[in-house]
Amino acid sequence: MPVSASGKPQAVLELPAGLVAETPALWIPSARTLSWRLRVAEPGEGVIGIRIGEARYEKALASPRPLVRRSPVRPGRSWIAQFVYPAEPPLPADGVLSEIAFDLRPATVALPGWTVREMLGVPAWMTVFFLFSILFAFALRKPFGVTF
């Protein structure tokens, strides 16, 4: 496996249209993990490729609207991993990767002392907008002379 002087694997990330890498690769030596932060720019389906030397590894990704759960891991050859994540075929036994995993987190809205997450498929920003609309409506009902 080709590595740099720091021991970081020389991997190239190949992304489908509609997916954007927001950060360069982050190498965590103690965990032997290479991470990228990806953002969905346009909904769709595709295959993410990771090229290490001459070998290419793939992981399917679907980003439809509304979001649909997909296997977060493409497992290695372990039968336990294949049992837990059966949606995709295992990685080759002679490859250098043990698994490809996504940490799929919905977007959040952070306010002082409060973090809003997606609930029941409703985006976080929509929840915040609704709550602030109700609060301002009640706060401004007397100045505007609104009665119920």
C-alpha positions as CSV (number, residue, x, y, z in Angstrom):
1,M,0.0,0.0,0.0
2,P,1.5,3.4,-1.0
3,V,2.0,5.7,2.0
4,S,3.5,9.1,2.6
5,A,6.4,9.9,4.9
6,S,3.9,10.4,7.8
7,G,2.4,6.9,7.2
8,K,-0.8,8.3,5.7
9,P,-2.1,6.0,2.9
10,Q,-2.1,7.7,-0.5
11,A,-5.7,7.2,-1.3
12,V,-7.7,9.0,-4.0
13,L,-11.4,9.6,-3.4
14,E,-13.6,9.3,-6.6
15,L,-17.1,10.9,-6.1
16,P,-20.2,10.7,-8.2
17,A,-22.0,13.8,-9.5
18,G,-24.0,15.5,-6.7
19,L,-21.5,14.6,-3.9
20,V,-18.9,17.1,-2.7
21,A,-15.9,16.5,-0.5
22,E,-15.8,19.4,2.0
23,T,-12.4,18.4,3.5
24,P,-9.3,16.7,2.4
25,A,-8.5,13.3,3.8
26,L,-8.0,13.1,7.5
27,W,-5.6,10.4,8.7
28,I,-6.0,9.1,12.2
29,P,-3.0,6.8,12.8
30,S,-4.1,5.3,16.1
31,A,-7.4,4.1,14.6
32,R,-5.8,3.4,11.2
33,T,-8.7,5.4,9.7
34,L,-8.9,7.7,6.7
35,S,-11.9,10.1,6.8
36,W,-13.4,12.7,4.5
37,R,-16.4,15.0,5.2
38,L,-18.9,14.6,2.3
39,R,-21.9,16.7,1.5
40,V,-24.9,15.8,-0.7
41,A,-25.3,18.7,-3.2
42,E,-27.9,17.0,-5.3
43,P,-30.1,14.0,-4.5
44,G,-29.3,10.8,-6.5
45,E,-27.5,7.5,-6.4
46,G,-24.0,6.6,-7.2
47,V,-20.8,4.8,-6.3
48,I,-18.0,6.2,-4.2
49,G,-14.6,4.9,-5.2
50,I,-11.4,4.8,-3.2
51,R,-8.3,4.2,-5.1
52,I,-5.2,3.0,-3.2
53,G,-2.3,2.2,-5.6
54,E,-3.7,0.0,-8.4
55,A,-6.7,-1.3,-6.3
56,R,-10.1,0.4,-6.4
57,Y,-12.7,-0.2,-3.7
58,E,-16.4,0.9,-4.1
59,K,-19.3,1.7,-1.8
60,A,-22.8,2.4,-3.1
61,L,-24.6,5.5,-1.8
62,A,-28.2,6.7,-2.2
63,S,-29.2,10.2,-1.4
64,P,-32.8,10.5,-2.4
65,R,-35.3,13.0,-1.1
66,P,-36.7,12.0,1.4
67,L,-33.7,10.2,2.8
68,V,-33.8,6.4,2.7
69,R,-31.7,4.3,5.0
70,R,-28.9,2.4,3.3
71,S,-26.3,0.1,4.7
72,P,-23.7,2.3,6.4
73,V,-20.9,-0.3,6.0
74,R,-19.5,-2.3,3.2
75,P,-18.1,-5.2,5.3
76,G,-14.9,-7.2,5.1
77,R,-14.7,-10.9,4.8
78,S,-15.8,-11.7,8.4
79,W,-19.0,-13.8,8.4
80,I,-20.2,-11.7,11.4
81,A,-19.8,-8.5,9.5
82,Q,-21.5,-9.9,6.5
83,F,-24.4,-11.1,8.7
84,V,-24.8,-7.6,10.3
85,Y,-24.4,-5.7,6.9
86,P,-25.8,-8.1,4.2
87,A,-26.8,-5.3,1.7
88,E,-23.5,-5.2,-0.2
89,P,-21.0,-7.8,-1.1
90,P,-17.9,-8.0,1.1
91,L,-14.6,-6.3,0.2
92,P,-12.0,-8.5,-1.5
93,A,-10.0,-10.7,0.9
94,D,-6.7,-9.7,-0.7
95,G,-7.4,-6.0,-0.4
96,V,-5.9,-3.5,2.1
97,L,-9.2,-2.2,3.4
98,S,-11.1,-4.0,6.2
99,E,-14.3,-2.1,5.7
100,I,-15.8,1.1,4.2
101,A,-18.2,2.9,6.5
102,F,-20.4,6.0,6.4
103,D,-21.4,8.0,9.5
104,L,-24.7,9.3,8.2
105,R,-25.9,12.2,10.3
106,P,-28.7,14.5,9.4
107,A,-28.0,18.2,9.5
108,T,-28.6,20.0,12.8
109,V,-29.3,23.6,13.8
110,A,-27.3,24.9,16.8
111,L,-28.8,27.6,19.0
112,P,-27.3,28.8,22.3
113,G,-28.0,26.0,24.7
114,W,-30.1,24.0,22.2
115,T,-29.4,21.7,19.3
116,V,-32.2,20.8,17.0
117,R,-32.0,17.6,14.9
118,E,-34.2,16.2,12.2
119,M,-37.3,14.6,13.7
120,L,-39.7,12.2,11.9
121,G,-38.3,13.3,8.5
122,V,-38.9,17.1,9.3
123,P,-35.6,19.0,8.7
124,A,-34.2,20.8,11.7
125,W,-34.4,24.3,10.1
126,M,-38.2,23.8,9.6
127,T,-38.7,22.9,13.2
128,V,-36.8,26.0,14.4
129,F,-38.7,28.2,11.9
130,F,-42.1,26.9,13.1
131,L,-41.2,27.4,16.8
132,F,-40.0,30.9,16.2
133,S,-43.0,31.8,14.1
134,I,-45.3,30.7,17.0
135,L,-43.2,32.6,19.6
136,F,-43.2,35.8,17.6
137,A,-46.9,35.5,16.8
138,F,-47.7,35.4,20.5
139,A,-45.2,38.1,21.4
140,L,-46.6,40.5,18.7
141,R,-50.3,39.8,19.0
142,K,-51.1,42.7,21.4
143,P,-48.9,45.3,19.6
144,F,-50.8,44.4,16.3
145,G,-54.2,44.2,18.0
146,V,-54.8,40.5,17.2
147,T,-57.5,38.7,19.2
148,F,-58.5,35.1,19.1
